[in-house]
């Protein structure tokens, strides 16, 4: 579902980390 390239964008949206 979530591609490794999209991980940085998803993490930013989820504000996780």
Biopython code that builds the backbone (N, CA, C, O; Angstrom):
import numpy as np
from Bio.PDB.StructureBuilder import StructureBuilder

atoms = [
    (1, "UNK", "N", (0.848, -1.204, 0.000)),
    (1, "UNK", "CA", (0.000, 0.000, 0.000)),
    (1, "UNK", "C", (0.885, 1.256, 0.000)),
    (1, "UNK", "O", (0.865, 2.047, -0.943)),
    (2, "UNK", "N", (1.647, 1.414, 1.065)),
    (2, "UNK", "CA", (2.509, 2.613, 1.163)),
    (2, "UNK", "C", (3.895, 2.305, 0.585)),
    (2, "UNK", "O", (4.608, 1.441, 1.096)),
    (3, "UNK", "N", (4.263, 3.005, -0.467)),
    (3, "UNK", "CA", (5.587, 2.761, -1.074)),
    (3, "UNK", "C", (6.676, 3.426, -0.233)),
    (3, "UNK", "O", (6.423, 4.419, 0.449)),
    (4, "UNK", "N", (7.880, 2.876, -0.285)),
    (4, "UNK", "CA", (8.970, 3.446, 0.532)),
    (4, "UNK", "C", (9.187, 4.908, 0.162)),
    (4, "UNK", "O", (9.620, 5.691, 1.008)),
    (5, "UNK", "N", (8.904, 5.289, -1.046)),
    (5, "UNK", "CA", (9.107, 6.689, -1.453)),
    (5, "UNK", "C", (8.016, 7.561, -0.847)),
    (5, "UNK", "O", (8.215, 8.757, -0.633)),
    (6, "UNK", "N", (6.858, 6.957, -0.572)),
    (6, "UNK", "CA", (5.755, 7.735, -0.003)),
    (6, "UNK", "C", (5.840, 7.764, 1.516)),
    (6, "UNK", "O", (5.190, 8.585, 2.164)),
    (7, "UNK", "N", (6.635, 6.872, 2.080)),
    (7, "UNK", "CA", (6.765, 6.817, 3.543)),
    (7, "UNK", "C", (7.090, 8.192, 4.128)),
    (7, "UNK", "O", (6.404, 8.616, 5.058)),
    (8, "UNK", "N", (8.094, 8.902, 3.633)),
    (8, "UNK", "CA", (8.447, 10.221, 4.170)),
    (8, "UNK", "C", (7.264, 11.176, 4.115)),
    (8, "UNK", "O", (7.081, 11.981, 5.028)),
    (9, "UNK", "N", (6.467, 11.102, 3.070)),
    (9, "UNK", "CA", (5.312, 12.002, 2.960)),
    (9, "UNK", "C", (4.230, 11.569, 3.933)),
    (9, "UNK", "O", (3.615, 12.401, 4.600)),
    (10, "UNK", "N", (4.000, 10.270, 4.011)),
    (10, "UNK", "CA", (2.960, 9.759, 4.918)),
    (10, "UNK", "C", (3.331, 10.065, 6.360)),
    (10, "UNK", "O", (2.482, 10.494, 7.142)),
    (11, "UNK", "N", (4.588, 9.849, 6.717)),
    (11, "UNK", "CA", (5.047, 10.112, 8.094)),
    (11, "UNK", "C", (4.840, 11.577, 8.431)),
    (11, "UNK", "O", (4.483, 11.919, 9.558)),
    (12, "UNK", "N", (5.066, 12.442, 7.449)),
    (12, "UNK", "CA", (4.901, 13.883, 7.686)),
    (12, "UNK", "C", (3.427, 14.195, 7.922)),
    (12, "UNK", "O", (3.083, 15.008, 8.780)),
    (13, "UNK", "N", (2.567, 13.540, 7.154)),
    (13, "UNK", "CA", (1.118, 13.781, 7.299)),
    (13, "UNK", "C", (0.629, 13.204, 8.627)),
    (13, "UNK", "O", (-0.174, 13.823, 9.325)),
    (14, "UNK", "N", (1.127, 12.004, 8.971)),
    (14, "UNK", "CA", (0.685, 11.369, 10.213)),
    (14, "UNK", "C", (1.401, 11.995, 11.403)),
    (14, "UNK", "O", (1.009, 11.787, 12.551)),
    (15, "UNK", "N", (2.456, 12.764, 11.124)),
    (15, "UNK", "CA", (3.224, 13.408, 12.208)),
    (15, "UNK", "C", (3.766, 12.362, 13.164)),
    (15, "UNK", "O", (3.782, 12.573, 14.377)),
    (16, "UNK", "N", (4.207, 11.238, 12.627)),
    (16, "UNK", "CA", (4.758, 10.176, 13.484)),
    (16, "UNK", "C", (6.281, 10.174, 13.371)),
    (16, "UNK", "O", (6.820, 10.200, 12.265)),
    (17, "UNK", "N", (6.969, 10.143, 14.497)),
    (17, "UNK", "CA", (8.438, 10.130, 14.436)),
    (17, "UNK", "C", (8.935, 11.454, 14.928)),
    (17, "UNK", "O", (10.144, 11.683, 14.970)),
]
sb = StructureBuilder()
sb.init_structure("model")
sb.init_model(0)
sb.init_chain("A")
sb.init_seg("    ")
for serial, (resi, resn, name, xyz) in enumerate(atoms, 1):
    if name == "N":
        sb.init_residue(resn, " ", resi, " ")
    sb.init_atom(name, np.array(xyz, "f"), 0.0, 1.0, " ", f" {name:<3s}", serial, name[0])
structure = sb.get_structure()
